[in-house]
Amino acid sequence: MPSSDKSINWTSLTTIASAAILIATELFGAAFASGWALAGFFQLGSTFETILQVVFGLLAVYAIFAFLRQAIRVEPIFKRS
């Protein structure tokens, strides 16, 4: 059973959530724009454009996950009372 002496550190939670939203937006925008640009530059067609966007999107998801793990480690969400 979890300890009842933990409380949520709202300042840390809002900081991490705000940074995650900002970074996720930037990464997804860059991922889809990169897929579109590379497919257009190399004249690969719409199928490869979609494949590149999916691959870059998955890399963006991994980067967001890694960022969140590090952010929670540095800025704990729960504080002890």
N, C-alpha and C positions, 0 to 999 in steps of 0.2 A: 504494500500500500504506500502511495507517495506521501512524503512528509508534508505536513500542513504548514510548516514554517516558511514555505516559499511563496513569494508574491511576484507579480509581473512588474518588470521595470519598463514602464510605458515609454519613457524617453528613448531607451535603447530599441524597443520594438518599433516605434515610429521611425526612428533613424534608419534602421535596417530595412524596413519595408519601403521607405521612400527611396533609398539608394538602390534597392533591388528593382523597383519599378523603373527608375531612370536608366539603370544599366541594361535591363532587359529590353527596354524600348530601343536603346542605341544598338545593342547587339543584333536584335531581330531586323532592324532597319538595314544595318550593314550587311547582314547575311543575305537578305533577299535582294538588295541592290547589287551585291557582289555576284550573285548567281545570274542575275539579269545582265550585268555588264560583261562578265566573262563569256556567257553564251552568245551575246551579241557581237563581241569583239572577234571571237573565233568562229562565228556563223555556225553554231551548233544546232540551232533549231529549238523549238519550244519544249520538246521532250527533255533534252539535256539541260535546258534552262531550269525546268522544274526539278530535275534530279540534283543539280547544283544547289538550288535554293533549299531543298530538303536536307542535303548534307551539311550546308553551312548553318541551317537552322538547328540541326542536332548538335553541332559544335557550340552554337550559342546557348542551347539548353544546358550543356555540360559546363560551360563557363559560368553561367548564372548559378548553377548548383554549387560549383566550387567557390564562387564568391560568397554565397550564403553561408556555407560551412565555415569559412574563414571569418566572416563578419560576426557570426554568432559566437565563435571562439574568442574573439577580441572584445566584443561588446555583448556580454551575457544578457539574455532576455529575462531570466529569473534571478531574483535577488533574495538573499536570506534575511528574514526579519530579525 
